[in-house]
């Protein structure tokens, strides 16, 4: 393993070692609830001002990057990504 990677990558820590984390991801534009399947069951809330909030538990960073890649592919501008500490299990 390259030495510039965080210790968890070098020590063999896997996604099963930590509980899921709840993320709140905000995008510009509106998605209806039908998109939840495409975004791994994340709860979708349309907000005033033309934004959508996706919220849900993700197993690890790979799952987060999967959601972010799908958002990129959808063409919706990403506004924010935050850990939802009010619901996080970590």
VOFIDO-994430 format. One record per residue (C-alpha): residue in one letter; x, y negated, z negated; residue number from 1. Coordinates in Angstrom, 2 decimals, m for minus. Each point is the difference from the previous one (the first is absolute). Layout:
N
PT type       u       v       w seq
PT    a       X       Y       Z NUM
...
This chain:
90
PT type       u       v       w seq
PT    x    0.00    0.00    0.00   1
PT    x    1.23   m3.51    0.74   2
PT    x    1.15   m1.88   m3.09   3
PT    x   m2.17   m3.06    0.81   4
PT    x   m3.23    1.91   m0.71   5
PT    x   m1.67   m0.34   m3.40   6
PT    x    0.90    2.66   m2.54   7
PT    x   m3.40    1.70    0.29   8
PT    x    0.78    0.91    3.61   9
PT    x    3.40    1.37   m0.89  10
PT    x   m1.19    1.95   m3.05  11
PT    x   m2.73    1.94    1.80  12
PT    x   m2.99   m1.66   m1.69  13
PT    x   m3.16    0.91    1.89  14
PT    x   m3.43   m1.57    0.21  15
PT    x   m1.40    2.67   m2.33  16
PT    x    2.13   m1.38   m2.86  17
PT    x   m2.09   m3.15   m0.43  18
PT    x   m3.74   m0.69   m0.18  19
PT    x   m1.77   m1.89    2.79  20
PT    x    0.08   m3.79    0.01  21
PT    x   m3.03   m2.16    0.78  22
PT    x    0.69   m2.54    2.75  23
PT    x   m2.00   m3.04    1.11  24
PT    x    0.73   m0.88    3.63  25
PT    x   m1.53   m3.11    1.57  26
PT    x   m0.26   m0.57    3.75  27
PT    x   m1.41   m2.76    2.18  28
PT    x   m3.20    1.03    1.75  29
PT    x   m2.85    2.27   m0.98  30
PT    x   m0.10    3.80   m0.06  31
PT    x   m3.20    1.85   m0.76  32
PT    x   m0.15    2.96   m2.39  33
PT    x    0.21    2.41    2.95  34
PT    x    3.73   m0.67    0.17  35
PT    x    0.54    1.59   m3.44  36
PT    x    0.65    3.41    1.57  37
PT    x    2.78   m1.44    2.18  38
PT    x    1.54   m1.61   m3.08  39
PT    x    0.06    3.18   m2.10  40
PT    x   m3.20   m0.75   m1.91  41
PT    x    1.06   m3.40   m1.32  42
PT    x   m2.93   m2.11   m1.18  43
PT    x   m0.68   m2.80    2.50  44
PT    x   m1.53   m3.32   m1.08  45
PT    x   m0.68   m2.84    2.43  46
PT    x    0.59   m3.37   m1.62  47
PT    x   m1.11   m3.51    0.73  48
PT    x    2.46   m1.97    2.04  49
PT    x    0.45    2.74    2.57  50
PT    x    2.18    2.42   m1.97  51
PT    x   m0.25    3.67   m0.94  52
PT    x    1.33    1.65   m3.16  53
PT    x    1.06    3.63    0.09  54
PT    x    0.45    1.49   m3.47  55
PT    x    0.86    3.49   m1.09  56
PT    x    2.47    2.45   m1.49  57
PT    x    2.96    1.02    2.14  58
PT    x    2.24    2.92   m0.93  59
PT    x    3.32   m1.62    0.86  60
PT    x    1.87   m2.49    2.17  61
PT    x   m0.37    2.25    3.04  62
PT    x   m3.80   m0.18   m0.35  63
PT    x    0.20   m3.79   m0.35  64
PT    x    2.11   m0.26    3.14  65
PT    x   m2.51    2.21    1.82  66
PT    x   m2.80   m2.44   m0.86  67
PT    x    2.16   m2.98    0.98  68
PT    x    0.82    1.66    3.33  69
PT    x   m3.71    0.54    0.70  70
PT    x   m0.70   m3.63   m0.83  71
PT    x    2.76   m1.05    2.37  72
PT    x   m1.50    2.22    2.70  73
PT    x   m3.46   m1.52   m0.57  74
PT    x    1.37   m3.47    0.78  75
PT    x   m1.39   m1.55   m3.19  76
PT    x    2.43   m2.48   m1.56  77
PT    x    1.29    1.15   m3.39  78
PT    x   m0.50   m2.67   m2.69  79
PT    x    1.13    1.73   m3.20  80
PT    x    0.92    3.30   m1.63  81
PT    x   m0.20    0.23   m3.79  82
PT    x   m0.10    2.65   m2.67  83
PT    x   m3.41   m0.17   m1.69  84
PT    x    1.12    0.23   m3.64  85
PT    x   m3.60   m0.04   m1.21  86
PT    x   m0.57    3.39    1.61  87
PT    x    3.49    1.43    0.42  88
PT    x    0.64    3.39   m1.56  89
PT    x    3.75   m0.56   m0.11  90
